[in-house]
Amino acid sequence: MAAPLFDVREALAGQTGERSAQDVLSALKGWLHDGTVVFAHLERPGGVPVLRGAALLLLRDGEVTTRRMLGRFAGLAGTHLAFQAVQHAPAEAPTLPPVAAAGGGTSGGAAAGWAVARAAPRLVAGAGWPAPGVELGGLHRRLEAVAWSGIVRVGDATELWREGRVVAAHAGKAEGPEALRALRRAAAEEDAALELAPLDARTAGALQGLAELQRGEGMPTAGLVCEAERTLFVHRGDIELAVAGGSGMSGTFTSADRLATPPLRLPDEPAGWESHRFTLTLRGRDALNPMTDRWSAFESRHGDRGRQLLEAVAGGEPLDTVARAIGSDFNEVRKLVEGWEADGVVRRV
């Protein structure tokens, strides 16, 4: 295999307009010595950038040596395509920067800590907009409707979508539904920016295998090979593309079955509920006092598990922290605390 790639950078990005991809490629070949050119067929139903297909062209000494097609790409005769050209050292496969690069920068930040975001290829030049102006529930419904695949990022919270389903999410140390709550909180911050990085379904499936740690051995038929300085995407046993920088993981990961994992959903409780804190009322204190009749009634109804939760809630920590500390599902905790609040056992502080 080729030597690790340390210097991969975007050199040019734009739209082909009325010119064909072949015409634009001919112009790019005149000055891009070694690198990768991507032509992407994007559609925007409801304003959502959907990747219908892409051509990845590897250049060496100004000539195309390798072509890889993702999705349903109509051909280089097409017009009105997005394109980007990246410069890098001579390589064996088309090579792109990641959606989130380690070490900060415009593609970095805290989200760079997630291996999936660091392994995901940036197939289309990045774009973002103020997150507070986006209603996340509505955005999710649109992404579902168009069977979207890609990465959604807000601050340090990141979602992986595959064919209209959230198949993995990460934010700091949180995964799954807790990460979606973190994304919703991040999107409400005044200076937050939201980014959609579209992918094809096959690439998203390989990244899902990484998210679910579906390890394999040797060269996979379909999936990823994660090395220290790059991630290789493999299809039918051949290297399809490489992403520079390393994901922070190592080894082989096989692509995930699309239907094996139930999709994740945005929480249905009001925004901010997970950060609420509660204290005990007199009734709540009696419920924890074995010398009272209320203790017997509470113990009979909720048992040791309920008592443990009430004691944890009395500590004054946010509910999401309480749920993690006692190893309970947040929705279970929320429903119990809502009932206790209605019964006057706890009150919000």
N, C-alpha and C positions, 0 to 999 in steps of 0.2 A: 504493500500500500504506500501511497504518497506520504511524505513527511507531514507532520502536523501543520496546520495553517494558523498563523498568528495574526495576520493582517488582512482582514476582509472588511471592506468598507463600501458603502454606497457611493457611486460616482455620479449617477444621473438617473432621474426618474421623471416620468411625465405621461402624456397621452399621445398616441399616434395620430389622432385626428383623422383627416381624410386620407392620409398616407397608409399604405399597407405595412404590416409588420415586416415583410421582406424588404421594403424600401428603407425603413428605419434601421433594420439590422445591417443593411449595406453601408449606411452612414456610420453606424456605431463601430463596425469592423475597421474603419479607417483610423481610429484612434485608441480603441480598447485592445491592448496587446494580449493580456491574459485575464480572464475573468468569466463571469456568468451574466447572461442577458435573459430576463424573464419577460414574456408577453402574457398578459392575463386578460381573459374575457370576463368582465365584471358586469353584472346587472344590479340594478338598485330598486327592487320592488319596495315601495313604502320607505324609501330612503336608506334601506339596509344594503351594504355592499356584499353581494353574493358572488362567490367565485365559481363560475361555470366550467372553466377549464384554463390551463396554463401550459405554455411551452417553456422549458428550461434549456438553454443553449450554452454549452461550454465552449469557450474560445481559447485557443492556444495559438500564439504568434498571429493573432488577428483572424484566424479561421475557425469555423465551427467544427469541433471534433466529436461532440456528443450531443444528442437531442433526447430529452425526456418529456413525455406528455402526461399531464395530470388532468383528471376529470375529462370533460368533453371539449377539447380544443379543436376549433374548426379549421385551423391551418394558418400559415403565415400570410396568406392572401387577404386575411381579414383586416378590417379597419376599425377605428375607434376602440383601440385596445389600450389598457394601461401597460406601461413598461418600466422596467428598472434595469440598470446595469451596475454590477459590482465588480470591483477590481480585487484580484487575489493572485497568489502565486500559482504556477502551473499545478493542476489537480487532476485527479482521475475521474471526477464526477462534478456536475454542476454544484456550486457551493454558494451558500447564502448566509447572511447574518441571522441571528436569532431574533425572535420577537422581543425577548428580554435578555439583555446581555449582562453578565456578571460585572460588577465594578462600577455601576452607575451609568451616567450619561442619559441621553434622551430615551434610550430603550432599557435603561437599568432601573435602579432603585430597589426598594424592598422586594418587589415582585420577582426580581431576578433570583431570589432564593429558591423558587420552585423549579424543580428539574424540568417539568413539562414546558414552562414558559421559556426556559433557556434552550430547550431542544427544538421548539417550534420554529419552522423557517418563516422568515418574513418574505412572503411571496408577492406582496403588494406594498408599496411605500406607505409608511405609517401615517395615520391621521387621527385626530382626536377632537373632542369638543367639550365644553363645560358640562360636567356631570349633573349639577343641580337642575339643569333644564331638561333632564331626561327622566321620564317616569319609567322606572325599571320594570314594573309589571307589564306595561304596554310594550316595552322593548322586547321582553321575553316572549310575549305573545306573537310579535312580528317575526322573531327569529324562529319560533316553532313553526309558524305558518309557511315560511319559505324554506324549511328544512336546512337551516343554516349550519355550517361547520366553521369553526375558528376559535379564536381566543378573544375573550372580553376581559379588559383590565380597567380597574379603578384603583389608583394608589397601590397598596400592597395586596389587593384582593384580585384574584384571577379565576375565570371560569374557562373550562374546555367544553366546547359544543361539538356535537357530532350529529349531523342530519336532523337538526331541530330538537336535540335533547342535550341538557347539561349532564355530561357524564363524569365530570370531576371538577372540584373547586378547592382553592387553597388561599389562605390569608394568614401570614405569620405562622403560628403553630396550629391553626384551625384547619380542618378539612370538612368537606361535605356541607351539610346545612349550616353549621357554624360559620363556615367561610362565606356562605351566601349572606348571612346576617352582617358579617363584617363588610362585604361589598356594598350592601345597602347603606350601612353607616357611612362608609367612605364616600359614596356618591352624594350624600347630603352635605358634605363639607363644602364650604364656600368656594375654595380654590381648586376643587377636585376636577380632574379631566378623565373622560371616558374614552377608551380606544377599542375599536373593533378591528381585529386582524383576521381576515377571511382565509380559510384553508379549503382544500378539497377533502372529501369524505375519507379517502384512503389514508391521507396523511394524518387526519384526526384520529382514525382508528389505530394507527401506530402509536400516537401519543397517548391514547387511552390505555394501551397496553403498558406503557411506562407508568402512567398514573396509578394503575392497579398492580404494579410490580409483578407483571406476568413474565417471569424470567424464563429464558430458554438457554440453549447451548449452541455454540458455534454460530455459523451464519444462518439466520432464520429464513424461512420461505417468505415471510412477510413480517415486518417489524423494524426494530432499531438495534443498532450496535453502538453503544455509548462508550466513547474513548475519552481520554483525559482532555484533549483539545478540540474534539469535534464529535458530532453525532451523525451516524450514517443511517439513512432510510433505505430499507431493502424491500423490493417487490419481486416476487417470483425468483428469489435467490440472487438477484442482481442489485448492486448499489444504484439507487435511483437518484439520490441527491445527498449532499452533506451540509450540515449546519455547523458553522465555526464556533469555537469558544468553549465547548464542553458543557454538559448539563449538570455536572456535579455528581453524576452517577457513573457506574461502569458495568459492563457486561452486556448481555443480549436480552432483549425484551420482545415478545411476540405480540402481534396486533390483537386487539380485543374483539371478541364477538359483539356485534352491534347491539344485540338484544339481551345479552347476558346480565347486564346491570340495570336496575330500575333508574330512570332519570331523576335528577335532583330538581327540586322545586324551590322557588323563593318562599320564605316563611310567610304564613298567612296572618300572623299577629301584627298589630300596629307597629310601625317603625319605632325603634327605641325601647320597646318593651323589655328586651333582653338586658338592658342596662338599668332597669328599675331596681331600687333597693326597698326593703321592707323591714319593719320592726314589729315586735309583738304588742298586742293590746293586752289589757287585763285578762280577757278571755284566753288569749294565746299563752300568757304566762301560766294560767290555771291549767291549760291543756298539757303543760310540761311538768306540772306539780303532782306527784303521786298521791298527795294528801287530799286532792279535790275530786269531786264527782266528775268534773269536766275531763280530768285526765283519763278516767275509766272509759268515758264515752268516746273520747278521741282515740284511745288505744284500740278500742273495739272496732272502730270504723277504719282506721288507717294503719294500725299495726306498728311494728318497729320501724319499717321503712318510712312511714309518714312522720313518725317522731324524729327520725334522723334528719329528714328534710326540713321539718319545722325548726329544729335546732340550728341547722345550717343557715336557713333564711334569717333567723334571729341574729346571726353574726353580722348582718348589714352588708354583705357582699352583693354585687349585681347578680341577677338570676342566672345569666349564662355562666358566670364563675361558679355559682352554687351547683348548677347541673353538672359541670365538669368535675367538680370536687367529689361529688357523691356517685359519679358514674351513671347519671340518669339522662334520659332523653329530654331535651329542653322543653318540647311540647308537653310532655307528661308533667314536668315541674310547673310550667306555666298554668296548665289547667287546674292543678291542685291549689296553687297560690291564688288564682282568680276566685276559686270557691271559698278559700279561707278569708280572702278580702271581703267577699260578699257576706260571709257569716260573722265578720267582725273579729276574726282570730288574729289577723295581721292588718297593718295599714302601711300605705306607701309613704316613704320619706323623701 
